[in-house]
Amino acid sequence: MGAIQQNATSFNPGGLPMHMAATYEREIAASITRAWENVLDWEHLPHLHSSSFSSLELEEAGAWGWRAVTRGVPAREGDETRIELVVDRPKNRYVSRTLEGGLPGMEIWTRFTELAPRQTRVQVEFHIPHVSETDAAKLGRIMTDLYTVLWDEDERMMVERQQALDARAAAGDLDHIDLGPIATLPERLPQTVEFSGRTVNLVAVDGEIRAYHAECPHMLAPLAEVPPDADGCVTCPWHGYRFDIRTGCSADGRDLRMKPAFRVVEDAIGHARLVWAGPAED
């Protein structure tokens, strides 16, 4: 189906009495490829941006963009906003429009300019209808403050994802890591180590030492600082995906699995070795 708006990539197709509320500009330390990934990644809003969005219910998504109902923080009854984001890739821009809810008809136009392989300029315009110039200016200040926070969080995610991709590309081919005397390993947990370009967490769960790839298989979100919960599961800070570290399997019904798998074994001199538990697949 795609976008439900007529002339979705045109400015103000409904002919509303618009006011330019504010502009916002910054440079991010991420490629334009990472930036476009972020635009189409609707799932991260209530997780990475949990201080701004409490929930998101997707209606439709595709190469054209996405449409969803969101709720703010704190979530209130009847406080839903229906938005549709539509991309215009030939012009390196996209627009987010409020279809229903607060400030209906508001258009937020964002344009990307590639400055270097890993540097992108972001330019945003906030257009708000049916308000006075004074109110538009007040709302503009609120929106620029909000977008500063959102883009800070987005840039951090994009940089960490690029670092994970770089680490995979530069990974060596170790077959094990010596973790020292196995008798003292439990008292040194939790512990994080690097193994052939992969970050591995070692923790004690149910009296056993567990080793798992501290990276979400969805978009490579870092899990090194996410402690397992009481059920032995970790939850992705970017998108909320949940995994059982004992099996690597999805704990929320999604068709994903943490990989590759690791295990800790004792060698001939009483040291703990971190080894592959299976093929090192990507």
N, C-alpha and C positions, 0 to 999 in steps of 0.2 A: 504493500500500500504506500508506504513512505509518508512524507509530510502531508498533513491535512490542510495546511494553509495554502491559499492561492498566492502565486508569485512569491513563494517563501524566501527566495534569495534577493528580493527587492526591498529597498528601504521603504518602510511605512506603506505597505500595499493597501491597508485599510483607510488611508487618508485621514488619520487621527491628528488632533491638534497636539503635535509633539513639541517638547522642549528639550534641548540639549542640557542634561543635568550636570555632566562632568566628563572628563577624559582621564584616562589612566595609562601610563606607559612605563615599561621596564624591560630590562634584558634578563634572560634566563640562561643559565649555564647548561643548556640542553639542546640537542639537535631538533630540527623542525620535524623529523620523524617521530621523536619522543613526544613533541608537543601535540601532533595530530593523534597519536595514541591516546594521550590524556584527554583530548576533546571527546573522543568517541567512547571513552571508558566511563559510562554512567554508573557502574557498580561501586566506584570508590567514594561517591559522595557521602553516604551516611557513615562511612568507616574512617577514611582519611580525614574527612571534614566533619567529624562528629560534633564539633562545637557549633556548627552552622546548620547541619541537617540531621534530623533524628531518624528519618526514614525516607525511602524512595520506592515507589511502586511503578515498575516499567509497564508502559502500554505497547510500545513498539520500538525497534531499533534496527538499523541497517547502515549501509555505506552512506546513506543520505544524512544520517544523524540519529536522534532518538527523541522520544516523547515520554514523559513520566509525571506522576503526581508526587510532590515532595512535601515534607513537613519540616518546620523549623525547630529550634531549640529554645525553650522547652516545647514539646509537642502539646498542642491544645486541640480540643474537639472542634472540628470545623475549620481548622487552620491549615487547609491544604492549598497548595499552589500547583497548578497544572502548567507545565512548561514544555516547549518544543525547541530543540536545538537542531538547526539545519546548517550543513556545511556547503561552502562554495569553494571547492578545492582549486579550480583554475585561478581564482583571485586570492588564494591563500587567506580566506576569511571565513567566519561563521557567525551566525546570529542566534541568540537565545531570546525567545519571546514568551511572555507570560500570557497564557491563553485564558486561564481562570485563576481567581484568588487575588492576593494582594497586588496592586498596581497592574491591573489587566491592560494588555496592549504594550507594556514596556518592552523595548528592544535593546538588547546589549550586543553591540557589534564588536568583534575581535578580529584583528588582522595580525598575521605573522610575517616577519621579514627575516630571512636567513642571513645572518651576519658572518658566520663561520661554521665549520662542520659541527661544532657543539656550542653554538651561541645563537640565540634567536631573540629578536625584538618582538615584544607583545604590545599592541596598541588597542585600547578599548575605548568605546564611546557608549555612554548611557543616555538613552532617549526615553523620556517619560511623557505620556499623554495626560491630558485632562488635569493638569496642575498649573499653578501660577509659577512665574519665573522664580519667585522667592522660595516656594516650596520645592521646586525642582532643584535649586541650589542646595537646600538642606538635605534632600534625599541623595543628591550627588555625593555629598561628603560621606554619608553613611555607606553608599555603595563602593566608593573608592577605599574606604577603610576595610570593608568586607573583602574586596578583591585583593588587597594587599595580603591579608591573612591566607586567603585561598591559594593565591599564586605562590606564596612562601611554602605552603604545604605541598602544592603540586610540584614545584621545582625540586624540593627535597626528594620526592618520590621518583621523579624522572632521573635525577642524578644517581640515586641508589640503584635504579634499574640498569642504567648504563654501566655503572661499576660492576654489577653482577654479570652483564653480558661480556664486558671486557675480561673479567676474571675467567670466564669459561673459555674465551678465545685464547688466553695465554696460559691455560692450565698445563702443568707438567703431567707426568705419568707415574706417580708414586704407587707402590703396591701396599705400603703400610706406613704408620707413624708410631714411634716409640713413645708411650705415655708415662714411662717411669714405672717404679715398683707397683705391682697390682695391689699389694696389701694396703698401700696408702692412697690409692686412687679414690675410694669413696669419700674420704675426708677432703679431697680436692675438688669435689663436684659442688655445684655445676661448673662446667668448663667448656670453653669454646676454642676450637683449633681450626687451622686451615689445612685442607688436604686436597692437593691437586686442583687448586683454584676454587674449591668448594668450602664453605663455612660449615663446620660440623659442631653440633651441641652434644655434650655428654651430660646426662642427668641420671639420678637414681629414681626409678619408678617401681613401686611394689617390691622393693628390696633387690631389684636388678639394675645393672648399669645399661642404659639405653643410649645409643648413638644415632643421630638422625641429621639429615641435611637441613640446615637452618635457613631454608629458602623456600618460599611458597612456589609450587610448580605452575601456578597460574600466570603470574607476571614477574616472578623472581623477587617478591617482597622479602626484606630481611626479617628472619625470625630469631636471630641470635639473642635479642633482648626480650623475647616473649616467653615467659615461663610457662611450663605445662600446668594445666589446671588439675583439679582433684581427680578428674577422669583420665588423666594422661594425655590430654589433647592440647594442641596449640591453635590459636586463631590468628589469621592473617590481619595485620593492622591496616592494610590498604583496602581490602575488599570483604573481610569477614569470613573467608573460607576457613574451615576447621578440619584438622587432621589428627588422627591417633598416632602418636609417635612410636607406639609399640609395633604397629603393623605398617605404618605409612599410608594407610587407607583413609579415604575421606570419611569424616565423621558427621557430615551434614547432607549426605545423599548426592553430592556432586560427583561426576565421573572424572576424578583426578586422583593422583597418587604421588606421594613424596618419593623422589628418587634422586640419585641412587641410594641403596640401602647400605648401612655400615654395621659392624659388630665389633666388640672388644674381646680379644682372646689373650690367653696367657702364653708367653713364649718359654723357652727352655731355661732362662735365667730368672724367671719370676717377674718379668716385666709385662705390662699391659700393652698390647698392640692394637691399634685401630686399623681394621682391614675392610676391604669391600666385602659385602655379604652377597653380592651378585654382580652382574655386568654393569659397568659404568656407563649407563645409557643417558642420553640427553633428550 
